[in-house]
Every structure is written in C-alpha cells, then in structure tokens.
Amino acid sequence: MFKEVTFNHVKIKDKFWAPRISTTQNTTLPACLQKCEESGRIQNFVSAATGKGEFVGIFFNDSDLYKVLEGVAYSLMHNRDPKLEAYADEIIDKIAAAQQEDGYLVTYYIMGMGERWTDMERHEMYCGGHLIEAAVAYYQATGKGKLLTVARRVADHFDDTFGPGKRHWVAGHQEIELALVKLYKATGEERYLKLAHFLLEERGHGHGVGGFWGDNPMFKEGPAYCQDDKPVSEQERVTGHAVRAMYMYTGMADVAAETGNKDYLSAMEKLWRNVVLQNMYITGGIGSTKDNEGFTDANYFMPNDTAYCETCASAGLVFWNDRLNKLWEHAKYADILERALYNGALAGVSLAGDEFFYVNPLASDGTHRRQKWYDTACCPTQIARFMPAVGSYVYRLSTDGLFVNMFVESDSEIAPDFHISQKTSYPWDGAVEITLTKVPDGLKHVNIRMPDWCKNFNCKLNGKPPIEIVYKNGYAVVAANFNDGDVILYEMDMPTEKMKADPRIEANQGRIAIQRGPLVYCAEAVDNPNFTDWFISDDAKIVTHYNPSLLGGVVVLDVHNPSGEMVRMIPYYAWANRTAGKMEVWLPERREREGLYQ
C-alpha cells in the first residue's frame, strides 16, 4: 500500500508549475474571494447568523466559498501569507456564527428557502462535504481548529440523522463520501468512515426523493443521472453527470482503501475501463454532452465542438486516478492523471489566473472564451483549490520502495531525513535527474513511471547503466543498494506523435491529432491567419521549437504538409489566451473542399 507524500512536502521550483501555483495565490484566490463577496456568498452566512436579509444566489452557493477556503489553506502551506490568513479567519467566524444548534449548516435552508432534508438533489451533503474538506485542510495548514469543529458538528448531525435504523438518504451530488473519509483520517473517528460507506450503499435501492427522481423533464435519465440506478458495487458503465460520477468513484476508492472492500475494487476496474477506453477525450476531458453535463447512452459518442468536458470533471478524473494509483501501484492510472492534469484541467484557467472555462471543447469557431466568473461557480473555485495541491501527485512510498509518478523540478522531503530532488525541464524535455539524499536503510527499489507516450528511454545510476532494471506495472524499477547522494538520470524520448482515434468515434474519422509528451496540441487562428482550411497529412513533417516569450514559454509545433502549407500548433491548455478565433485539436488528413472550415 502506498504512503502518501503530500504536496506541502514537495517544494516545486520549475518554470511550469511553480509560476502557476504562485499565480493561484496572488491572482486566482483573491479573484474568487472578491467574487464570493460581490455575489453574496459570504453575506449569506452573515444573514443566516443574524436572521436579517434574504438568501442570494443558488442553493449550493455555500460550497463555492468552502472550496476557495480549501485553496487558501493549501496556498498557506506554500506561503503563510498573514493577510490572506486573517481574511480567511474572518470568513470562518461568519461561517461558524451561522451554524445551527444541532450542527446543521446550509444557508439556503437556514434562511427559510425550503424545508431541509426533503429534496435529495438540493446539495445539502455536497455543501457539507466541501466544508469538511476545507476544514481539514485549514487545520493542517494553520493548526487552527475552529472550522474543523464546525465541520465535525456538521458530520455529527449527518450521523445522528442518517444511517442504519435512522433515515435513508441518497446524496444527489456526491462529494460527502470522500470528505467523510478525509475527516475520519484526520480525527480517527470511525463513525465517519462508516457513514461514508453507508451513503455509498444507499444508492441503487429506490431511496431517492425529489429533484430528478420525479417527473422533471430536465432529468430524463432519472436516478442514473446521479449514478443511483444500481448499487455501486454492481455498476459497470459510467452514466449521468460526469463530476458526480468522478466524486463517487473517488469516494468508493477511499472507502475501499480503508476497508478492503473487494466488491468496490472490482466495480472500479470495470468503470475505469469504460470511462478511459470508451468515453474519455484525448485531452483527458470527460462528459460529451451539455444535456446532462456528462455521458450519453452511447459509448464512443465524442463530438469535438459540442464536447462538454467540464473542468471539474477533469479534476475529478485526477482525484480518482490518484486513488487508484495508490490502491494498485500501476502506472496506467498515473498516465490518465497526467493526461487530465496537463490538458483537461489546466485548460480551465487562463495563464493570468483570473479567467476560467466551465466547458472545454476540442473545437471552436472562436466564440468560446473564458469568463471571469459563472453563476454556477464550481469550476473557478475548483481551480482555486486544485492548483496548489499539484505536488501531491509526484511521489509515493510503499513496501516496494519509492515511486516517481510525475516529473517536476523540485526539492522534497519524502520521509523524515529522506530527501529527493528532481532537475528537469518537463514537460518540454524528457530528461529527469533524480538525486537521493539521506537514503533510509532498506531502500532497494526506485520505481520510475514509464509514461504511456514514451516508447524509448535511457537510465543511468551515477553515470552508469544500473546493474539491474526491470519493468513492472508500467514502471522502470531501478534496483540497487541506494546510498546518500546517488543520482539517477532518466531520459525519455519525447518525439511528436500523430494520433488517430478509435474508428468507432465518428467525429474523428479521417482526422489527426498531435501529441508531444504529456501535452495535446491544437491549432488556433491567431497563429494561422492565412490558412483557414487546416489539415495535417499523414506524411507531414513536424518541426519543434521552444518560444520563451509565447504563452508563458511553450514548445511550438510547425506542421509542414507536402503541399507546402504549414499549420502552427500550441499546447491545448494554452488556447484562448490571445485573440478570439477558430481552434481545433483534431484536424482533417486532407483539405476539406466542401468548405466546412471556410
């Protein structure tokens, strides 16, 4: 079993992630906090506490503020900004003042907008879950327990109200399950783990009430919309809303990790294959339709221009695959995590850090642009908590040694008195230098992920080929009696690759996408103003060059067709940061003479 190496023990120093983490603290978090003020999200807690004023916004708005606070906590672990911390403390005081005597805390219902615990779609436990995650993070960051006390009272209220011999409940939007496991691990209170398991087991037994469980034509799928059509251990195919599915699967993985539930493990392997092999875009985006913000009844239905690919869904895919990587120690899960991280999730925020995508299509006529905020603000606030925690995905420890899952220039404390550093220009270059310091007795294996895009690599230990290197579960396993100061040089070939889609994906037939390392590329009109009928022939030549002044520094691809026409391509995550215009990931193999792209 893996031992987690949390991001606060991984000091990222590279030119790719370090600026983004800094931008999150300096720009994204202040922007989100300001919007929470302007939109009434913070005032709702004051009004709920005083009984004065009216509720403003959507019934789940509390959750957005909680996610921003979680992001604040993670940023404080990187840089203990006293001004930011003081502001967060003020907000926490307002949240605590609004809590009811029995522990209940959803401002929508406290302010008389309905009767609590009557409609399972009204996100009461979803809000509670995000409160719990924020509270655990803030306690870990600051040592201050006020918000954690609030969260425990909320969880205790849930446990007093629901469970065996009490009331049934199916959370319409999953999140509480994984949050309760976090609370269990932070407090040692087993009842929180048992409640998480109970809530998962409630699904698929006809307990749903309200919202889409009735005759609302907006929710034609019925219980399948929130993965409530079958017991979770019997589910084999992803259905419904993509974010809800990812959060539920993550909760299942968390419960399975603590309990060894074999039925959950079996179900997740089937679900993973269905999601990744039949319903995931090349960018790591998931959810192909806006109708349900998720999946259709048909596998391989993956249009490009109308792809939904919600930013939160890609983040959820990262969360789930991180858990699966811990459970099974297989690199294929880290491969999917990397794909979703560098493409689907990262595209959700502008380079400046203050504009966001809710939806991430793979083609656009130029009208799809990032926005400063959304009334449903789950994606901006998701980014606010997601970016500072990227370092959590770099390393794992287990009985089988050290696992290197991500390649990021950094200095890290893996365990007390065991340090590791990486030097690399990844994702632009595949060379990674790994230095081990104060190596603990008994470390005999360093497992380095062989990414699914990597066809060839070279490995040296202290300048020479390792005496022994084997391959296991997608890792190159360097076996040795490691000593203080040992250096592993791991060099991955990173050629560009022309990708073709599964023939069952109708939208991509006769089309090519380009990938280099972990990055998927796209063409934008701003780089190709005189070439409106883009195409990439199968025998096109691709020239790469690094442009340090473009889009924060990117490797640009110039695709030269035999006809003499060239298409310039940039990483998908960086699109829509300049002039509005057409964008495509999947380009035709030949000129479209029908004028489809004119």
C-alpha positions as CSV (number, residue, x, y, z in Angstrom):
1,M,0.0,0.0,0.0
2,F,1.3,3.5,-0.9
3,K,2.2,6.0,1.7
4,E,1.1,9.5,0.7
5,V,3.6,12.2,0.2
6,T,1.6,15.4,0.4
7,F,2.3,18.5,-1.6
8,N,3.4,20.5,1.4
9,H,6.5,18.2,1.5
10,V,7.2,18.8,-2.2
11,K,8.7,22.2,-3.0
12,I,8.2,22.8,-6.7
13,K,10.8,25.0,-8.3
14,D,10.3,24.6,-12.0
15,K,9.2,27.1,-14.6
16,F,6.0,25.3,-15.4
17,W,4.1,24.6,-12.2
18,A,5.8,27.0,-9.7
19,P,4.5,30.1,-11.5
20,R,1.0,28.6,-11.7
21,I,1.0,27.9,-8.0
22,S,2.2,31.5,-7.3
23,T,-0.5,32.9,-9.7
24,T,-3.2,30.9,-7.8
25,Q,-2.2,32.6,-4.6
26,N,-1.7,36.1,-6.0
27,T,-4.5,36.2,-8.5
28,T,-6.9,33.3,-8.6
29,L,-7.7,33.1,-4.9
30,P,-8.2,36.9,-4.5
31,A,-10.4,37.0,-7.6
32,C,-12.5,34.1,-6.3
33,L,-12.8,35.7,-2.8
34,Q,-13.8,39.0,-4.4
35,K,-16.5,37.3,-6.4
36,C,-17.7,35.5,-3.3
37,E,-18.1,38.9,-1.7
38,E,-19.8,40.5,-4.7
39,S,-22.2,37.6,-5.3
40,G,-23.5,37.5,-1.8
41,R,-21.9,34.1,-0.9
42,I,-20.2,35.4,2.2
43,Q,-23.1,37.7,3.1
44,N,-25.4,34.7,3.1
45,F,-23.6,33.4,6.2
46,V,-24.0,36.8,8.0
47,S,-27.7,36.9,7.1
48,A,-28.2,33.3,8.3
49,A,-26.5,34.1,11.6
50,T,-28.4,37.3,12.2
51,G,-31.7,36.4,10.7
52,K,-31.6,39.6,8.7
53,G,-31.7,39.8,4.9
54,E,-32.6,37.4,2.1
55,F,-30.7,34.5,0.6
56,V,-28.8,35.4,-2.6
57,G,-27.9,33.1,-5.4
58,I,-28.2,29.3,-6.0
59,F,-28.9,26.8,-3.2
60,F,-25.4,25.2,-3.4
61,N,-23.5,28.6,-3.2
62,D,-22.0,27.8,0.2
63,S,-19.9,25.1,-1.4
64,D,-18.0,27.6,-3.6
65,L,-16.8,29.6,-0.6
66,Y,-15.7,26.4,1.1
67,K,-13.6,25.4,-2.0
68,V,-11.9,28.8,-2.0
69,L,-11.1,28.4,1.7
70,E,-9.6,25.0,0.9
71,G,-7.5,26.6,-1.8
72,V,-6.5,29.3,0.7
73,A,-5.4,26.6,3.1
74,Y,-3.2,24.9,0.5
75,S,-1.7,28.2,-0.5
76,L,-0.8,29.0,3.1
77,M,1.1,25.7,3.2
78,H,3.3,27.1,0.4
79,N,3.4,30.6,1.7
80,R,1.9,31.7,5.0
81,D,0.6,35.0,3.9
82,P,-0.7,36.7,7.1
83,K,-3.1,39.0,5.3
84,L,-4.7,36.1,3.4
85,E,-4.9,34.0,6.6
86,A,-6.5,36.9,8.6
87,Y,-9.2,37.3,5.9
88,A,-9.9,33.6,5.9
89,D,-10.2,33.7,9.7
90,E,-12.8,36.4,9.4
91,I,-14.8,34.3,6.9
92,I,-14.6,31.3,9.2
93,D,-16.0,33.4,12.1
94,K,-19.0,34.2,9.9
95,I,-19.5,30.6,8.9
96,A,-19.3,29.4,12.5
97,A,-21.9,32.0,13.6
98,A,-24.4,30.7,11.1
99,Q,-24.3,27.1,12.3
100,Q,-27.5,25.8,14.0
101,E,-27.5,24.3,17.5
102,D,-27.9,20.8,16.0
103,G,-24.9,21.3,13.7
104,Y,-26.9,21.9,10.5
105,L,-25.3,24.4,8.2
106,V,-26.7,25.2,4.7
107,T,-27.6,28.9,4.5
108,Y,-30.3,28.3,1.8
109,Y,-32.4,26.4,4.2
110,I,-31.5,28.3,7.4
111,M,-32.8,31.4,5.7
112,G,-36.2,29.8,5.0
113,M,-35.9,28.8,1.4
114,G,-37.4,25.4,2.0
115,E,-37.7,22.5,4.4
116,R,-34.3,20.8,5.0
117,W,-33.8,17.2,4.2
118,T,-36.7,16.8,1.9
119,D,-35.1,17.0,-1.6
120,M,-32.0,14.9,-2.1
121,E,-31.0,17.0,-5.1
122,R,-30.6,20.2,-3.1
123,H,-26.9,19.6,-2.4
124,E,-27.1,19.7,1.4
125,M,-24.5,16.9,1.8
126,Y,-22.5,18.3,-1.1
127,C,-22.1,21.6,0.7
128,G,-21.2,19.7,3.9
129,G,-18.6,17.7,2.1
130,H,-16.8,20.7,0.8
131,L,-17.0,22.3,4.2
132,I,-15.3,19.2,5.7
133,E,-12.5,19.2,3.0
134,A,-11.9,22.9,3.7
135,A,-11.8,22.4,7.4
136,V,-9.4,19.5,7.4
137,A,-7.1,21.5,5.0
138,Y,-7.2,24.7,7.1
139,Y,-6.4,22.8,10.3
140,Q,-3.5,21.1,8.6
141,A,-2.2,24.5,7.3
142,T,-2.6,26.7,10.3
143,G,-3.3,24.4,13.3
144,K,-6.5,26.4,14.0
145,G,-9.4,24.2,14.8
146,K,-12.4,26.5,14.6
147,L,-13.6,25.4,11.1
148,L,-12.8,21.8,11.9
149,T,-15.0,22.0,14.9
150,V,-17.8,23.3,12.7
151,A,-17.2,20.5,10.2
152,R,-17.3,17.8,12.9
153,R,-20.6,19.2,14.2
154,V,-22.0,19.1,10.6
155,A,-20.8,15.5,10.2
156,D,-22.2,14.5,13.6
157,H,-25.5,16.0,12.6
158,F,-25.4,13.8,9.4
159,D,-24.5,10.8,11.5
160,D,-27.3,11.5,14.0
161,T,-29.9,11.8,11.3
162,F,-28.9,9.1,8.7
163,G,-27.7,5.6,8.9
164,P,-28.9,2.1,9.8
165,G,-32.0,2.3,11.8
166,K,-32.4,6.0,11.1
167,R,-33.2,7.8,7.8
168,H,-32.4,6.8,4.3
169,W,-30.5,9.3,2.1
170,V,-29.0,9.4,-1.4
171,A,-26.8,12.5,-1.9
172,G,-27.9,13.9,-5.3
173,H,-24.5,15.3,-5.9
174,Q,-21.7,13.1,-4.5
175,E,-18.8,14.6,-2.5
176,I,-19.7,13.9,1.1
177,E,-18.4,10.3,0.8
178,L,-14.8,11.2,0.0
179,A,-14.9,14.1,2.5
180,L,-16.0,11.9,5.4
181,V,-13.1,9.6,4.7
182,K,-10.8,12.6,5.0
183,L,-12.4,13.6,8.2
184,Y,-12.0,10.0,9.5
185,K,-8.3,10.0,8.7
186,A,-7.9,13.4,10.3
187,T,-9.7,12.6,13.5
188,G,-9.6,8.8,13.9
189,E,-13.4,8.8,14.4
190,E,-14.6,5.5,12.8
191,R,-18.2,6.6,12.6
192,Y,-17.3,9.0,9.8
193,L,-15.9,6.1,7.7
194,K,-19.0,4.0,8.5
195,L,-21.2,6.9,7.4
196,A,-19.3,7.3,4.1
197,H,-19.8,3.5,3.4
198,F,-23.5,3.7,4.4
199,L,-24.1,6.6,2.0
200,L,-22.5,4.7,-0.9
201,E,-24.5,1.6,-0.1
202,E,-27.8,3.6,-0.2
203,R,-27.5,4.1,-3.9
204,G,-29.5,1.9,-6.3
205,H,-32.2,0.8,-3.9
206,G,-35.0,3.3,-4.7
207,H,-34.5,5.6,-1.8
208,G,-34.2,8.8,-3.9
209,V,-36.7,11.5,-3.3
210,G,-37.2,14.9,-5.0
211,G,-35.4,16.5,-8.0
212,F,-34.7,14.2,-10.9
213,W,-36.3,11.2,-9.1
214,G,-39.7,12.6,-10.0
215,D,-41.1,13.6,-13.4
216,N,-38.9,16.6,-14.1
217,P,-38.3,16.5,-17.9
218,M,-34.9,18.2,-17.4
219,F,-33.7,14.9,-16.0
220,K,-34.7,12.2,-18.5
221,E,-32.2,9.7,-17.1
222,G,-33.8,9.6,-13.7
223,P,-31.6,8.0,-11.0
224,A,-28.9,7.2,-13.5
225,Y,-28.2,10.9,-13.7
226,C,-26.5,10.7,-10.3
227,Q,-25.4,7.1,-10.5
228,D,-28.3,5.8,-8.4
229,D,-29.8,3.3,-10.8
230,K,-27.8,0.4,-9.5
231,P,-25.9,-0.4,-6.2
232,V,-22.4,1.0,-6.6
233,S,-20.8,-2.4,-6.5
234,E,-22.9,-3.5,-9.5
235,Q,-22.1,-0.6,-11.7
236,E,-20.0,-1.4,-14.8
237,R,-20.7,1.6,-17.1
238,V,-20.5,5.3,-16.4
239,T,-23.8,7.2,-16.6
240,G,-25.1,10.6,-16.0
241,H,-23.4,13.7,-14.7
242,A,-19.6,13.4,-15.1
243,V,-18.5,15.3,-11.9
244,R,-20.9,13.4,-9.7
245,A,-19.6,10.1,-11.1
246,M,-15.9,11.0,-10.5
247,Y,-16.6,12.1,-6.9
248,M,-18.5,8.9,-6.2
249,Y,-15.8,6.7,-7.7
250,T,-13.2,8.6,-5.7
251,G,-15.3,8.0,-2.5
252,M,-15.5,4.3,-3.4
253,A,-11.7,4.1,-3.8
254,D,-11.2,5.9,-0.4
255,V,-13.6,3.5,1.4
256,A,-12.0,0.5,-0.3
257,A,-8.6,1.7,0.7
258,E,-9.6,1.7,4.4
259,T,-11.9,-1.4,4.4
260,G,-10.5,-3.6,1.7
261,N,-14.0,-3.8,0.1
262,K,-13.4,-6.2,-2.9
263,D,-16.7,-5.5,-4.5
264,Y,-15.8,-1.8,-4.8
265,L,-12.4,-2.7,-6.2
266,S,-14.0,-5.0,-8.8
267,A,-16.6,-2.4,-9.8
268,M,-14.0,0.4,-10.2
269,E,-11.8,-1.6,-12.5
270,K,-14.8,-2.1,-14.9
271,L,-15.8,1.5,-14.6
272,W,-12.3,2.7,-15.2
273,R,-12.1,0.8,-18.4
274,N,-15.4,2.1,-19.6
275,V,-14.5,5.7,-18.8
276,V,-11.0,5.7,-20.1
277,L,-11.3,3.4,-23.1
278,Q,-14.7,4.3,-24.4
279,N,-15.7,7.8,-23.1
280,M,-12.5,9.9,-22.5
281,Y,-11.3,12.6,-24.9
282,I,-7.6,12.7,-25.9
283,T,-7.3,15.8,-23.6
284,G,-8.4,13.8,-20.5
285,G,-11.8,15.6,-20.8
286,I,-14.9,13.6,-19.9
287,G,-18.6,14.2,-20.4
288,S,-19.6,14.7,-24.0
289,T,-22.9,16.5,-23.8
290,K,-24.4,19.6,-22.2
291,D,-27.8,17.9,-21.8
292,N,-26.7,16.3,-18.5
293,E,-23.2,17.7,-18.2
294,G,-22.0,14.2,-18.7
295,F,-22.3,10.9,-20.5
296,T,-24.8,9.6,-23.1
297,D,-26.1,6.1,-23.5
298,A,-23.7,5.5,-26.4
299,N,-20.0,4.7,-25.9
300,Y,-17.6,6.5,-28.3
301,F,-20.0,9.4,-28.8
302,M,-17.4,12.2,-28.6
303,P,-18.2,15.3,-30.7
304,N,-15.5,18.0,-30.6
305,D,-17.2,21.3,-31.0
306,T,-20.0,20.5,-28.6
307,A,-17.9,18.5,-26.1
308,Y,-18.8,19.5,-22.6
309,C,-15.6,18.3,-20.7
310,E,-16.3,20.3,-17.6
311,T,-13.2,21.5,-15.8
312,C,-14.4,20.0,-12.6
313,A,-14.8,16.6,-14.3
314,S,-11.2,16.5,-15.4
315,A,-10.2,17.4,-11.9
316,G,-12.4,14.6,-10.6
317,L,-10.7,12.2,-13.0
318,V,-7.4,13.3,-11.5
319,F,-8.6,12.7,-8.0
320,W,-10.0,9.2,-8.9
321,N,-6.9,8.0,-10.7
322,D,-4.7,9.2,-7.9
323,R,-6.6,7.0,-5.6
324,L,-6.5,4.0,-8.0
325,N,-2.7,4.5,-8.3
326,K,-2.4,4.3,-4.5
327,L,-4.5,1.1,-4.4
328,W,-3.0,-0.9,-7.3
329,E,0.5,0.6,-7.7
330,H,0.0,0.7,-11.5
331,A,1.4,3.4,-13.7
332,K,-1.6,3.4,-16.1
333,Y,-3.6,5.3,-13.5
334,A,-0.9,7.9,-13.2
335,D,-0.9,8.2,-17.0
336,I,-4.5,9.2,-17.0
337,L,-3.9,11.5,-14.1
338,E,-1.2,13.2,-16.1
339,R,-3.3,13.5,-19.3
340,A,-6.2,15.1,-17.4
341,L,-3.9,17.3,-15.4
342,Y,-1.8,18.8,-18.2
343,N,-4.7,19.2,-20.7
344,G,-8.3,18.9,-19.5
345,A,-7.9,20.5,-16.1
346,L,-5.1,23.0,-16.9
347,A,-7.1,24.5,-19.8
348,G,-9.8,25.5,-17.3
349,V,-7.9,28.6,-16.2
350,S,-6.2,31.4,-18.1
351,L,-2.5,32.0,-17.9
352,A,-3.2,35.2,-16.0
353,G,-5.2,33.1,-13.5
354,D,-8.3,35.3,-13.5
355,E,-10.5,33.8,-16.2
356,F,-12.0,30.4,-16.4
357,F,-13.5,27.7,-18.6
358,Y,-16.5,25.8,-17.4
359,V,-16.7,23.8,-20.6
360,N,-13.6,22.7,-22.6
361,P,-14.5,21.7,-26.2
362,L,-11.9,20.4,-28.6
363,A,-13.0,22.7,-31.5
364,S,-14.4,26.2,-31.5
365,D,-15.5,28.8,-34.1
366,G,-13.9,31.5,-31.8
367,T,-17.0,32.3,-29.7
368,H,-16.0,30.1,-26.8
369,R,-14.0,32.2,-24.4
370,R,-13.0,32.1,-20.7
371,Q,-15.1,34.2,-18.3
372,K,-14.3,36.0,-15.1
373,W,-17.0,34.1,-13.2
374,Y,-20.1,31.9,-13.5
375,D,-23.3,32.0,-11.6
376,T,-22.6,28.3,-11.1
377,A,-19.0,28.9,-10.0
378,C,-17.9,25.3,-9.3
379,C,-15.1,25.4,-11.9
380,P,-13.3,28.7,-10.9
381,T,-13.4,27.6,-7.2
382,Q,-12.3,24.1,-8.2
383,I,-9.2,25.5,-9.9
384,A,-8.5,27.6,-6.8
385,R,-8.1,24.5,-4.6
386,F,-6.8,22.2,-7.3
387,M,-3.6,24.1,-8.5
388,P,-1.8,24.5,-5.1
389,A,-2.1,20.7,-4.5
390,V,-0.4,19.5,-7.7
391,G,2.7,18.4,-5.7
392,S,0.7,15.6,-4.1
393,Y,0.9,13.6,-7.3
394,V,4.7,13.4,-7.6
395,Y,5.8,10.7,-5.2
396,R,4.6,7.6,-3.3
397,L,6.3,5.4,-0.8
398,S,5.4,1.7,-0.3
399,T,6.8,-1.5,0.9
400,D,8.1,-1.8,-2.7
401,G,10.2,1.3,-2.5
402,L,9.9,4.8,-3.9
403,F,7.6,5.6,-6.8
404,V,8.2,8.6,-9.0
405,N,4.9,9.4,-10.7
406,M,5.4,12.9,-12.0
407,F,8.4,14.8,-13.4
408,V,8.6,18.2,-11.8
409,E,11.7,20.2,-10.8
410,S,11.5,20.2,-7.0
411,D,13.1,19.5,-3.6
412,S,11.1,17.1,-1.5
413,E,11.0,15.6,2.0
414,I,9.8,12.1,1.3
415,A,10.1,11.0,4.9
416,P,12.0,12.3,7.9
417,D,15.6,12.6,6.9
418,F,14.9,11.3,3.4
419,H,15.1,13.9,0.7
420,I,14.9,13.7,-3.1
421,S,15.3,16.4,-5.7
422,Q,14.4,16.5,-9.4
423,K,16.0,18.6,-12.1
424,T,14.1,18.7,-15.3
425,S,12.5,20.9,-18.0
426,Y,9.5,18.7,-18.2
427,P,7.0,18.8,-20.0
428,W,9.2,20.4,-22.7
429,D,12.0,17.9,-22.3
430,G,12.1,14.3,-21.2
431,A,15.4,14.3,-19.2
432,V,15.0,14.0,-15.4
433,E,17.8,14.0,-12.9
434,I,16.8,12.4,-9.6
435,T,19.1,12.9,-6.6
436,L,18.6,10.9,-3.4
437,T,19.8,12.4,-0.1
438,K,19.9,10.7,3.3
439,V,18.7,7.4,1.9
440,P,16.9,5.3,4.5
441,D,18.2,1.8,5.2
442,G,16.4,-0.8,3.1
443,L,15.6,1.3,0.1
444,K,16.3,-1.1,-2.8
445,H,13.8,0.0,-5.5
446,V,13.1,3.3,-7.2
447,N,10.1,2.8,-9.5
448,I,10.0,5.5,-12.2
449,R,6.9,5.8,-14.3
450,M,7.2,4.9,-18.0
451,P,4.5,7.2,-19.5
452,D,2.2,5.6,-22.0
453,W,3.5,8.1,-24.6
454,C,7.2,7.1,-24.0
455,K,8.5,4.5,-26.4
456,N,12.2,4.7,-25.5
457,F,14.2,5.8,-22.6
458,N,17.7,5.6,-21.1
459,C,18.6,5.2,-17.5
460,K,21.9,5.7,-15.6
461,L,22.8,5.4,-12.0
462,N,25.7,7.6,-11.0
463,G,26.7,7.9,-14.7
464,K,26.5,4.2,-15.5
465,P,23.7,1.8,-16.5
466,P,22.0,0.3,-13.4
467,I,23.1,-3.2,-12.6
468,E,19.5,-4.2,-12.6
469,I,16.4,-2.7,-14.1
470,V,13.1,-4.5,-14.5
471,Y,9.7,-3.4,-15.7
472,K,6.6,-3.8,-13.5
473,N,3.1,-2.4,-13.9
474,G,4.3,0.5,-16.1
475,Y,7.3,1.4,-14.0
476,A,11.0,1.1,-14.7
477,V,12.3,-0.4,-11.5
478,V,15.8,0.5,-10.7
479,A,17.1,-2.0,-8.2
480,A,20.2,-1.2,-6.1
481,N,21.5,-0.7,-2.6
482,F,21.0,3.1,-2.7
483,N,23.3,5.4,-0.9
484,D,23.3,9.1,0.1
485,G,23.9,11.2,-3.0
486,D,23.0,8.7,-5.6
487,V,21.9,10.3,-8.9
488,I,19.5,8.6,-11.4
489,L,19.4,10.1,-14.8
490,Y,16.2,9.1,-16.6
491,E,16.0,10.3,-20.2
492,M,12.7,9.8,-22.1
493,D,12.5,10.3,-25.8
494,M,9.8,12.9,-26.5
495,P,9.0,12.9,-30.2
496,T,5.8,14.3,-31.6
497,E,3.2,11.7,-32.4
498,K,0.4,11.8,-34.9
499,M,-2.6,10.3,-33.1
500,K,-5.6,8.6,-34.7
501,A,-8.9,8.0,-32.9
502,D,-10.7,4.7,-32.3
503,P,-12.6,4.1,-35.5
504,R,-15.8,3.9,-33.5
505,I,-15.5,7.7,-32.8
506,E,-17.4,9.0,-35.8
507,A,-16.4,12.7,-35.2
508,N,-12.7,11.9,-35.7
509,Q,-12.6,9.7,-38.7
510,G,-10.1,11.0,-41.3
511,R,-8.6,13.3,-38.7
512,I,-5.2,13.5,-36.9
513,A,-4.3,15.0,-33.5
514,I,-0.8,15.8,-32.4
515,Q,0.7,14.9,-29.0
516,R,4.2,15.6,-27.7
517,G,5.0,14.1,-24.3
518,P,2.0,14.6,-22.0
519,L,0.7,17.6,-24.0
520,V,-2.0,17.5,-26.6
521,Y,-1.7,20.3,-29.2
522,C,-4.2,22.4,-31.1
523,A,-4.3,24.9,-33.9
524,E,-5.5,28.5,-33.3
525,A,-6.5,31.1,-35.9
526,V,-4.2,33.7,-34.4
527,D,-1.2,31.6,-35.4
528,N,-2.6,30.6,-38.8
529,P,-4.4,33.7,-40.1
530,N,-4.0,32.9,-43.8
531,F,-4.8,29.2,-43.6
532,T,-8.5,28.7,-42.8
533,D,-8.7,25.2,-44.3
534,W,-6.4,23.5,-41.9
535,F,-5.3,19.9,-42.4
536,I,-2.4,17.6,-41.4
537,S,-1.4,15.0,-44.0
538,D,-0.3,11.6,-42.7
539,D,3.2,12.2,-44.1
540,A,3.5,15.8,-42.8
541,K,6.8,16.8,-41.2
542,I,6.8,18.4,-37.7
543,V,9.4,20.9,-36.5
544,T,9.5,21.7,-32.8
545,H,11.0,24.9,-31.3
546,Y,10.7,26.4,-27.8
547,N,9.4,30.0,-27.7
548,P,10.1,31.5,-24.3
549,S,8.1,34.7,-25.0
550,L,4.9,33.0,-26.2
551,L,2.2,32.0,-23.8
552,G,4.5,31.9,-20.8
553,G,7.0,29.8,-22.7
554,V,5.9,26.8,-24.8
555,V,7.2,24.3,-27.4
556,V,5.6,25.2,-30.7
557,L,4.9,22.7,-33.4
558,D,5.2,23.7,-37.1
559,V,3.4,21.0,-39.2
560,H,4.7,21.1,-42.8
561,N,2.4,19.4,-45.3
562,P,3.9,18.1,-48.5
563,S,1.8,20.7,-50.3
564,G,3.9,23.4,-48.8
565,E,1.2,24.7,-46.4
566,M,2.1,24.9,-42.7
567,V,0.0,24.7,-39.6
568,R,1.4,26.1,-36.3
569,M,0.2,24.4,-33.2
570,I,0.4,25.2,-29.4
571,P,-0.4,23.2,-26.3
572,Y,-4.2,22.8,-25.9
573,Y,-4.1,24.1,-22.3
574,A,-2.9,27.5,-23.6
575,W,-5.6,28.2,-26.2
576,A,-7.9,31.2,-25.9
577,N,-5.4,33.3,-24.1
578,R,-5.0,35.7,-27.1
579,T,-7.2,37.0,-29.9
580,A,-10.5,35.1,-30.3
581,G,-10.6,32.8,-33.2
582,K,-11.1,29.3,-34.5
583,M,-9.5,26.4,-32.7
584,E,-9.2,22.6,-33.4
585,V,-7.5,19.6,-31.9
586,W,-8.4,17.0,-34.5
587,L,-7.5,18.2,-37.9
588,P,-8.5,16.6,-41.3
589,E,-5.9,14.5,-43.0
590,R,-6.6,16.4,-46.3
591,R,-8.1,19.7,-47.4
592,E,-11.8,20.0,-46.8
593,R,-13.0,21.0,-50.3
594,E,-16.7,21.3,-49.2
595,G,-15.8,24.5,-47.3
596,L,-16.7,23.2,-43.9
597,Y,-14.0,25.3,-42.3
598,Q,-14.2,28.3,-44.5
